[in-house]
Amino acid sequence: MSVQPSRTKRLQKKMYLGEWAILGFEFSFKLTEASEEQYEQFFNSLEALVNTEELYISLENDNESFQGSVTSAERYGNTTEENRAAVEALLNNNAIVSEVNVGVLVDAFYEM
């Protein structure tokens, strides 16, 4: 049986623990063959969503497959189920996007 060490509020804040935990989520998708204009339109709409919802996004790709993570742009802010649903809807409603997977909200520092 492991016992969690007692940490001061200040240390918890510095370590993003407890009430200062940051929630985020991961996602992945693939892009199909499309024109440069379609790719540009898709990435512009993703950028607009991220800016509107005040999110940070990281995105990696290998050929046509993309993986990413999303967190709030606020210092101790969390992403919400609404943010997650908005990203999922954007991906699912685009004709050049396939194989969409959007994960659940998790602790961004310790579970992503």
Residue pairs with C-beta under 8 A, 6 or more apart in sequence:
7 15
7 17
12 18
12 19
12 20
13 20
15 109
16 22
16 107
16 108
16 109
16 110
20 76
21 78
21 107
21 109
21 110
22 71
22 72
22 76
22 77
22 78
22 107
22 108
22 109
23 71
23 72
23 78
23 79
23 105
23 106
23 107
23 108
24 69
24 70
24 71
24 72
24 78
24 79
24 105
24 106
24 108
24 112
25 69
25 70
25 79
25 84
25 87
25 102
25 103
25 104
25 105
25 106
26 67
26 68
26 69
26 70
26 102
26 103
26 106
26 112
27 67
27 68
27 69
27 70
27 87
27 88
27 91
27 100
27 101
27 102
27 103
28 65
28 66
28 67
28 68
28 99
28 100
28 101
29 65
29 66
29 91
29 97
29 98
29 99
29 100
29 101
30 64
30 65
30 66
30 97
30 98
30 99
31 39
31 42
31 64
31 66
31 96
31 97
31 98
32 64
32 95
32 96
32 97
32 98
34 42
34 95
34 96
38 95
38 96
39 96
42 94
42 96
42 97
45 90
45 94
46 57
46 90
49 55
49 86
49 87
49 90
50 56
50 57
50 70
53 83
53 86
54 72
54 73
54 74
54 77
55 70
55 71
55 72
55 73
55 79
55 83
56 70
56 71
56 72
56 73
57 68
57 69
57 70
58 68
58 69
59 66
59 67
59 68
60 66
60 67
60 68
61 67
69 108
69 112
70 79
70 83
70 84
70 87
71 79
71 108
72 78
72 79
72 83
78 105
79 105
80 105
81 105
84 102
84 104
84 105
87 102
88 100
88 102
91 97
91 100
91 102
92 100
106 112
